[in-house]
Amino acid sequence: QVQLVESGGGLVQAGGSLRLSCVVSGSSSSINSMAWSRQAPGKQMELAAVINSGGSTRYAESVKGRFTISRDNAKNTVYLDITSLKPEDTAVYYCKVVMDGSAYWGQGTQVTVSS
């Protein structure tokens, strides 16, 4: 059974930084794309960053320059480094991976940014 476990969220002050991690377990299949999405209170889910198997990345306009997605294939882990945090970054952050044509989601980690 595939499991995704996120960590690294918390309460931070505006201007601070965080690193989110997501470890994938339960499958020997190669991971295609890995992504981070977020959902702020009362808002729709937003795809923040994606990294494919070749290492190419894409970012939402709202996070470009502040978010960096990376992956460690040997550890089946995807990271999201966030700098210059803003109160509007407050959200639950979810990782998602695609393997063998199926998508899997983590349970989410809360990031709260105080002004």
LUMZAMAR-196541 format. One record per residue (C-alpha): x, y negated, z; residue in one letter. Coordinates in nm, 4 decimals, decimal comma, m for minus. Example, Ala and Ser with C-alpha at 12.3 -4.5 7.8 and 13.67 -1.06 7.14 Angstrom:
BEGIN
[[1,2300; 0,4500; 0,7800]; "A"]
[[1,3670; 0,1060; 0,7140]; "S"]
END
This chain:
BEGIN
[[0,0000; 0,0000; 0,0000]; "Q"]
[[0,1437; m0,3323; m0,1062]; "V"]
[[0,1833; m0,5858; 0,1710]; "Q"]
[[0,2926; m0,9467; 0,1593]; "L"]
[[0,3957; m1,1123; 0,4828]; "V"]
[[0,4517; m1,4870; 0,4911]; "E"]
[[0,6409; m1,6745; 0,7574]; "S"]
[[0,7947; m2,0133; 0,8234]; "G"]
[[0,4890; m2,2312; 0,8617]; "G"]
[[0,4322; m2,4617; 1,1536]; "G"]
[[0,3839; m2,8168; 1,2719]; "L"]
[[0,6342; m3,0683; 1,1394]; "V"]
[[0,6614; m3,4441; 1,1234]; "Q"]
[[0,6306; m3,6313; 0,7994]; "A"]
[[0,9641; m3,6475; 0,6252]; "G"]
[[1,0740; m3,3140; 0,7631]; "G"]
[[1,1534; m2,9875; 0,5868]; "S"]
[[1,0413; m2,6274; 0,5976]; "L"]
[[1,1315; m2,2982; 0,4389]; "R"]
[[0,8529; m2,0514; 0,3800]; "L"]
[[0,9306; m1,6863; 0,3174]; "S"]
[[0,7221; m1,4028; 0,1800]; "C"]
[[0,8405; m1,0439; 0,1977]; "V"]
[[0,6817; m0,7842; m0,0275]; "V"]
[[0,6734; m0,4209; 0,0782]; "S"]
[[0,4994; m0,0973; m0,0057]; "G"]
[[0,5868; m0,0629; m0,3715]; "S"]
[[0,8876; 0,0385; m0,5771]; "S"]
[[0,7583; m0,1378; m0,8867]; "S"]
[[0,9392; m0,4359; m1,0251]; "S"]
[[0,7858; m0,7670; m0,9336]; "I"]
[[0,6975; m0,9825; m1,2289]; "N"]
[[0,5981; m1,3297; m1,1199]; "S"]
[[0,5990; m1,4687; m0,7672]; "M"]
[[0,4153; m1,7805; m0,6667]; "A"]
[[0,3083; m2,0057; m0,3853]; "W"]
[[m0,0366; m2,1598; m0,3726]; "S"]
[[m0,1911; m2,3754; m0,1061]; "R"]
[[m0,5354; m2,4689; 0,0133]; "Q"]
[[m0,5937; m2,7854; 0,2082]; "A"]
[[m0,9032; m2,8250; 0,4257]; "P"]
[[m1,2077; m2,8874; 0,2105]; "G"]
[[m1,0121; m2,8577; m0,1136]; "K"]
[[m0,9647; m2,5995; m0,3835]; "Q"]
[[m0,6673; m2,3704; m0,4006]; "M"]
[[m0,3736; m2,5318; m0,5765]; "E"]
[[m0,0941; m2,3432; m0,7490]; "L"]
[[0,2180; m2,5141; m0,6180]; "A"]
[[0,5080; m2,3202; m0,7687]; "A"]
[[0,5785; m2,0110; m0,9779]; "V"]
[[0,8953; m1,8189; m1,0535]; "I"]
[[0,9076; m1,5418; m1,3109]; "N"]
[[1,1287; m1,2365; m1,3239]; "S"]
[[1,3904; m1,4245; m1,5224]; "G"]
[[1,4119; m1,7032; m1,2688]; "G"]
[[1,2233; m1,9681; m1,4645]; "S"]
[[1,0169; m2,1954; m1,2459]; "T"]
[[0,7137; m2,4200; m1,2799]; "R"]
[[0,5732; m2,6695; m1,0342]; "Y"]
[[0,2556; m2,8646; m0,9823]; "A"]
[[0,3038; m3,2325; m1,0536]; "E"]
[[0,2140; m3,3127; m0,6944]; "S"]
[[0,5140; m3,1220; m0,5577]; "V"]
[[0,7839; m3,1720; m0,8191]; "K"]
[[1,1086; m3,2913; m0,6712]; "G"]
[[1,0144; m3,1816; m0,3182]; "R"]
[[0,9359; m2,8102; m0,3531]; "F"]
[[1,1838; m2,5464; m0,4636]; "T"]
[[1,0811; m2,1884; m0,5252]; "I"]
[[1,3394; m1,9111; m0,5318]; "S"]
[[1,3488; m1,5342; m0,5072]; "R"]
[[1,5798; m1,2627; m0,3831]; "D"]
[[1,4984; m0,9528; m0,5833]; "N"]
[[1,7147; m0,7295; m0,3672]; "A"]
[[1,5044; m0,8281; m0,0666]; "K"]
[[1,1694; m0,8469; m0,2491]; "N"]
[[1,1354; m1,1938; m0,1051]; "T"]
[[1,0187; m1,5262; m0,2404]; "V"]
[[1,0983; m1,8551; m0,0726]; "Y"]
[[0,9542; m2,2025; m0,0833]; "L"]
[[1,1753; m2,4853; 0,0356]; "D"]
[[0,9820; m2,8010; 0,1074]; "I"]
[[1,1449; m3,1352; 0,1761]; "T"]
[[1,0113; m3,4844; 0,2441]; "S"]
[[0,6907; m3,3385; 0,3832]; "L"]
[[0,3803; m3,5549; 0,3653]; "K"]
[[0,0552; m3,5319; 0,5641]; "P"]
[[m0,1182; m3,4348; 0,2395]; "E"]
[[0,0980; m3,1225; 0,2288]; "D"]
[[m0,1040; m2,9907; 0,5227]; "T"]
[[m0,2570; m2,6646; 0,4031]; "A"]
[[m0,2512; m2,2898; 0,4300]; "V"]
[[0,0216; m2,1629; 0,2007]; "Y"]
[[m0,0233; m1,8278; 0,0291]; "Y"]
[[0,2242; m1,6235; m0,1675]; "C"]
[[0,1152; m1,4157; m0,4621]; "K"]
[[0,3006; m1,1582; m0,6672]; "V"]
[[0,2161; m0,9768; m0,9865]; "V"]
[[0,3275; m0,6171; m1,0290]; "M"]
[[0,2123; m0,3628; m1,2861]; "D"]
[[m0,0553; m0,6018; m1,4020]; "G"]
[[m0,2084; m0,6452; m1,0574]; "S"]
[[m0,1991; m0,9484; m0,8312]; "A"]
[[m0,1396; m0,9279; m0,4589]; "Y"]
[[m0,1807; m1,2020; m0,1992]; "W"]
[[m0,0427; m1,2638; 0,1443]; "G"]
[[m0,2507; m1,3643; 0,4423]; "Q"]
[[m0,1279; m1,7221; 0,4421]; "G"]
[[0,0813; m1,9379; 0,6699]; "T"]
[[m0,0345; m2,2717; 0,8065]; "Q"]
[[0,1698; m2,5837; 0,7448]; "V"]
[[0,0625; m2,8944; 0,9328]; "T"]
[[0,2349; m3,2269; 0,8758]; "V"]
[[0,1859; m3,5011; 1,1310]; "S"]
[[0,2167; m3,8663; 1,0378]; "S"]
END
